[in-house]
Amino acid sequence: MNNERKNKLIESMKKFNKKNKSEIFTFGDKIEKLEVIPTGIKSIDDFLGGGFKQGGHTIVWGMYSVGKTALILTTIANAQKLGKTVCYVNTEKPIEPERFKFFGINLDEMVYIEAPENAEQALEAMRTLCKDKVIDLFVIDSTNGLCPKSVQEDKSGKERGLEKKNVASLALTLSSFYNAVNALVFKSRAAIVWIGQSRTQGIGTFFTRAGLSGGNAQEFYAYQIMFMRRGQNSDAPTKKYKVYFYDPDKKLRYQTKNEVIGFDVVMRLDKTNSCKSKKEKSEIHIPFYYDTGFKAIQKQEEIPIKIDAENDEDYAEIEKTLIEKGILKNPFKPLKVDCIIVDDVMPEKKKRGRPKKLDKS
């Protein structure tokens, strides 16, 4: 581009920007690199390319009880540690304050919207906070809980009966929302996370599948879409413990058993625009622990001991023998291992074999 032509271009850009009272035109070297809000779980952040993109929409969806809300609450707690302002919209069911505190969330600092009257109210709240640039992370849990005004009342404002069909009402509402608000979200540099519930698609055909409800607009505008499901029971995290018992010959033996302490979560990237994330359709397995959520537990240094006896006399006799051999401390109390938070630890595979006989020497 010659200097004369470029100067005319710059002058034209300035006039347009001045007329619109905003810097609409810039050159590509002014493109700002948008940051992410990390979940705080290294393996998941690496999978997503660092975390949830600011200035963009991320959809996390799947069936119920697969850890979607737990993942988002973990992210909210981590965002607060980084000094971010968070708004959480609960459209589904009551959540006790203790549940938020379990994940380390400071409720005094979290903006909270519970059971909005309609979808428009929740979406307007998002638009307001983004327009004023006062929010860093905005979560809607979940999209399926949003109920548009058109479902609740007719054009005259009269309450609609439940027998009335409401075909694609949410999809239409979300489509209008994205068209009107997407630019504000981008300029506010807010990370928007939508939690979606899985629904069955393809009913009436030869092939049914799990799909995301809410229409095509949200999939089109999404920066990333991540699907979550439970994995195989054999991949669930476990905790080891020893069980001492009498065999039929009244010999003291023990078995090492595994107790399930969580479940395996499979995460799949359905869509990504990040050059740092894993490729689309990539999957990872993450253990979810009942006691610590996605924060893993340390490998056991000492294996807890349990006594399996048919009666109190056998129990007392086994306990006495174990104390005499120094296996148990006196007085014996059933051992319980506390969870210690470390990075991801995958469960060990179960070993087969006969119960071990206690050495009487």
N, C-alpha and C positions, 0 to 999 in steps of 0.2 A: 504494500500500500504506500503510495507516494505521500509526501508530507502535506501537500495541498489538500488532497482527498481526505487524509486522516484529520487534518485540522477542521475541515467542514463537518466531518462525522462527529468530532468531539463537541463542536458548537451545537449541532443538532441534538445531541444527547443532553447537553446542559439545558437547552430550552425546554425539552420534554420533561426533564427532572424538575425544573423550576415550576413548570405549569402544574405538575402533579404533586408538588411539595413533598417529593420523596426521591431518593436516589434509585430510580428504576433501572437506568442504564449504568453499567460499569463494564470494565474489561475483565477478562477471565482471570487475570493475575490477582484480582481482588476477592476471588472465591474463598470463603472462610471454611476451614476444616472443622466439621462438627464433631464434638466429643460424644462419649457414651457414658451411661450410668451403669457401672458394673453391678452384678448380682452379689458379688462378694464370695462366690464359689468358683474357684479357679477353672475347673474343668468345664463348667457351663459358660463362663466368660470366654474361654478360648474357643469354644464351639460357636458362640455367637459373633466372635470378632471383637470381644472386649466388654460387651454388655448391650443394654438397650439404647438405641440411637436417639440422641437429642435432636429435636426438629423433625422427627419422623414417627410413624405409627408402627407398632409391633403387635402382632396377634399371637397369643398363647392359647391353644385350644386342645380339647380332648374330652374323654369321658369324665364322669364324676370320680372323685377320690383317687386322682393320679398325681396329686401334688402341685396343681397349678397355683392355687391360692397360697400355698406354703412357699412356693418359689417367689411369688410377688411380695409377700410379707417379709421374706428374707432380704429381698432387694430394697424394700422401703427402709428397713433398719440400716442397711449399708449406705443408702443414699443420705440418710440423716447424719451418719458418721462423717460423710463428706461435706456436710453443710448444705445439702440440697433441701428445697422446699417441696413437700409432697402433698398431693390431694388424693384421697382414696374414696371412691364411690361404691357403696355396697348396695346392689340392687337385688340380692338373692335372699339372704336369711340373716337372722341376728348373729352377731359375733361378739362373744364376751370380751371385755377389756383384757382379761388374763391371756387370751389367745394372742392378742397383739404383743403383749409384754413377753410372752414365751419366745417370740422371735427377736426380742430386743428393741421393739419400737417405742419411741418416746411419744406418747399420746398427746402430751402438751404441745408438741411441735407439728403434729400431723393434722392437716385440714381434712375433715370427714363429712361425707354426705351419705345419709342413710335413707334408703327407700324413697328415692325421688318420686314425685307424683306421676310423672310421665317422662318419656325419653327426651322430649324437647327441653325439659327443665335441666336434666343432667348435662345434655350437650351444650345448652346455653351457658351453664356454669363453666364448662371447659373453655368455651369461646371467650368468656369474660376474663378468666385468669390468663389465657394466652394473649389476648389483646393488650392487657395491661402489663404483660411480661413479668408476672409475679410468681410463676410456678415453674418447677424444674421437672417434676415427674407427676403425671396425671394417670390414675388407674381406674378403669371401669370393670367391676367384677359383679356381674358379667354382662356381656352384650345381650344375651338371651333374656335377662331380667328387665331390659328396657321396654316399656310399653308406650307406644306412640299415642298421641291424643286422638288420632283417627280411630283407634280401637276402643277408646273409652267413651267418646261422644260423637254425634253427627255434626254436620256443618252448622246447624242452628244452636249447637251447644247442649243438646239434649242427650242424656245418658243412653248409650246403646245397649241393647240386650245381648246376653252372652251367646244367643243362638245365631247372631249375625256373623257371617264369614268375613275374615280380615286377611285377604290374600296379599302377601308381600308388603304389608304396611310398614314393617320395620326396615325392610330393604329400601323402600322408597324414602323413608325418613333419613336413613344413613347416607343414601346417595345425595340427597339435598344438602346434608350436613357437610360431607366431604367437599362438595363443590364450593360451599360458602366459607368454610373455616380452614381448609388445608393450608392456605397461604399464611394465616395467622399462626398456626402451629409451627410452621417452618421458621418464621421470623422470630417467634418467641424462644426458640431453641429448647422447647419443652419436649421431653420424651413421653409419648402417649402409649400406654399399654392397655390393650383390650383382652380380656379373658373371655374366650368363647367356649360354648358347650357343643359337644358332638351330636349330630343328628343323622338318622338313616336317610340316605339319598338313593334314588333309583327304584323306589317302590313301584311295583307293577311291571318291572322289567325282569330279565333273567339274571341280572347282576345288581346286587345292592351293596352299598359301601358307606363308610362313615364320612360325613361331610360337614363343612362349616356353615352354619346358618347366618343370615344377615345380608345376603345379596353379594353381587360381584364387586360392588364399589369398594368395600373394605379390602378385598383381596387385591384390587388394582392399586389402591393408594398405599398399601402396606409396604414398609421398608423391609420387614422380615416377618415370616410366619413360621411358628414352631409348633409342632404337634407333639403331644405327650400321651403316653399309654403305660400301663403296667406290663412288666416283662414276665418271664417264667418264674414260677414259684421256686424252682431249683436255683435261680440266680439271686434270691432274696438274701440280704445280709443276716448272718447268724452269730450267736454267742455260744462259746463252748462251756461245758461244766461237767464235772465227774459225778456219777451216781454210784454209791456203794450199796450193796445188797447181798443177801444170802442166796446162794443157789440151792437147788433141791437137796444137795448133800450137806447143807449147813456150812458151806465154805464161803468165806467172805471174798467177794469179787467186786470189780467196778467196771463201768462202761463210760466212755466219753461220748457225750451227746451234744447235739447242736439245737439251740433254741432260736427260732425266727424272731428277729428284733426289728423288722421293717419289711420293705418290699423293693423290688427292682423297678426303676423308672427308665423307659426308653424315650429319648427325645429325637425328633426328626425335623430337619430344616426343609419345609415345603417351599419356601421362597427366601431369597436373600439378595440384597444389593450391596453387601459389604465385601470388599476385596480381602478382608482379613479373616472372615468367618470360614467355616468348612463349606464344602460345596453343597448345592441343593440336593436333597434326598439323602444326605449323610445322616447317620444315626450314632448316638452315644448311649451308654448305659450308666446310670447314676443311682447309687443306693440311697434310699430314703429311710431314715431311722425314726422310729416312733418317739424316742426320747430326745433327739437332737435335730430332727428335720433333715435337711440336706447337709448339715455339718456331721462329718463322719466321726467314728469313735476309734480310739487307739486300740491296737492289738493287745490282747490280754497278757499281762506278765504272769499273773497267777490265775489258775482255773478255779472257779468257785466249786464248792463241794455240796452235794445233796445226799441225803440218806433216804433210801427206799425200803421201808420195813412194813411187814404185815400187821405188826402190833407194837405196843409201847415197849414191851420187854426186848424185842429184837432191836428196836430203835436205840434203846439205852445201851444194849450190849455192843452194837456196832459203833456207837459214839465213843464208848469207853475204850474199845480196841484202837480206834483211830487216834484217840488222845494219847494212849500209851505209846504208840509208834511215832508220835510227833507229827502226824499228818494234820491233826486238828489241835487248836489251842483250847485250853480249859478256862472258863466255860465255853462250850461251843455255841455259836450263834450262826444261823444260816447265812452264808456269805452272799452279798449282793454287790456286783461290780458297778461302780458309778461310771457314767459315760464321760470320757475325756475328749474334748474337741480337738481334732487335727484335720489334715487334708484327707481327701477321699481314700478310703480303705475298702477294697473289695473283699467279699466273704471268701473264706477258704473252702475248697471242695471237701465233701464228706468222705471219710475213709471207712472202708469196710473191714470186717474182721471179727473174731470171737471176743467176748468180754475178757479182760485181763484178770488173772488171779492175783490176789494180794499176797505179796511176799511176807511170810510169817517170821522170817529170820530177823 
